[in-house]
Amino acid sequence: MSRKYLLLILAFGILLAVPSVIQDTFFLRIITEAILWIGLAISWDVLAGYTGYLNFGHGAFFGVGAYTTALLMNLCGCPFFVALPVAGVVAGIVALIAGIPTLRLKGAYFAIATWALARAVQQVALVMDITGGPDGMRLPTYLHPGFFYYLMLGVVAGIFALYWFLLEKAPFGLKVKAIREDDQSAMSLGLNPTKIKLQAFILSAIPAGILGAIYAYWITYIDPASVLGDLVTDQAVVMAVFGGLGTLIGPAIGAIIIFSFKTYFWAYLSNYQVLYLIILGGVIAAGVVFLPNGIWGTISGYLQTRRTLKQEPVVQEKTDKGAHHV
Amino acid sequence: MSEPLLQVNAVTKTFGGLHAVFQVSFQMNSGEIIGLIGPNGAGKTTLFNVISGFYAPNKGQIHFKGQDISGKPPYKLAVLGIGRTFQVVKPFAGLTVLENVIIASFAKHPKRRQAEQHAWKILETTGLADRANAQASSLTLAGRKRLEVSKALALEPTLLLLDEVVAGLNPTEADRTIELILSLRNMGITILIVEHIMRVIMNISDRVVVLNFGQKIAEGIPRDVAMDSGVIQAYLGEAPL
């Protein structure tokens, strides 16, 4: 456990030093975006891996955050650091309103309902004048790669730490897992599933909204296809599933691997771009078949088996009167 | 005499056109063990679900500690002091045995550390302490039934509803579970138990309530109920003339 902490702190330290070592703004930009995807993948996993509800409209919260920021900064000249928390709050409110009806659904029905809601939100941005319709919106430009790098790193590290505390240390983590494993049993033990699911949904949505806000200000241009399209959700889902659901480290690893792979293809193998989605699709299909617990789930399972093999077997027969012979 | 702990008053629960439970009334006093029996489909589990809040009764009321609890959701009743087990056991399979019981302990001990200490105490009582760190899914049926009881017990209930916690166990395991139930009664917990194994019901119940086709057909001490002609008929059918 403590080794895991050390590794996380070490990774954070290395990331802090990155801008002073790498002067190339292209690379800095890539790492900034990789950190963004870590944030999106872990925030999706709060509801999917921990609570057991597959949200296929996660990108809507990202887009709502992005559009909230663009509207506030363009229409009333709000400073960015005022717009940022508001974007998170608006995403949280959308989650509250969307969650009350949809969290009654389970499995595929919840996935379909959230996907449809995200399409509805995208459509709203497409038809409204204030959001610029399909042309999207421009934001005031602030060209400072180092600023965005540190902002992204700080926010995602903060999200990670908050999730770590709430889901791995505090009672809340066990409560959402109880809902995931069996909501009837959870109910009979004093847990209100509707309340806990809503809390998890909001906890997943607010960071996505904040990340959308940073993204909008960083890229300076947003449109319904880029921030409200299916691709935002799909990539977060694929990263989390590939890395390992129900953990924080898994989706982070998945985000790094898949994002690096994608960037490498686009930057260096641009002649073979047609192959990108084909190879990615193949890798994901193979991953789901051969590594159903994701990369991190497989690694930690392997480590656990090795630890168990090293231990002396515990003799159960003498103490446990026949309880193992059913 | 003091007020009964649980008072079930003319409760009816229908599913479509079917009366799963029809005008059933009985009451339980503090410290009693009451056996609830009846042939398959008699409405025992439905009645359990009504008392524990999973179904709201269509008619009738349920009073617990003098308070009308009919139609209150299960998670509120759990905190009020009604614990239940499920006939089809529902462990949190992906979590450890200890985590399963910690989750139940949160009802009375909201802090993680206290909940964990409390969970260990419960596991000592129910004899699962040596399996605390095993995955709940790795337990045998006997272990899972014990885990069901442990979780319900971690709520520190005044009333415990046990739905077939002995069925499916071998004789040794059954005896250990019966011992456990009797020790719970000695701790002051009032118990309503559904069971098909008559040896169990007849030995541990103070009184027995018999259901058939959703209606109460008999109530009394085990020996009298076993002699009751209506009960014999319900179980064995009518004697040919």
Interface residues (C-beta under 8 A of the other chain):
Chain A: K169 A170 P171 L174 K175 K177 A178 R180 E181 D182 Q184 S185 A186 M187 S188 L189 G190 L191 N192 P193 Q316 T319 D320 K321 G322 A323 H324 H325 V326
Chain B: S52 F54 P73 P74 Y75 A78 V79 G83 R84 F86 K90 P91 F92 A93 G94 L95 E99 I102 I103 A104 F106 A107 P110 K111 R112 A115 D130 T140 L141 A142 G143 K151 A152 A154 L155 L169 N170 T172 E173 R176
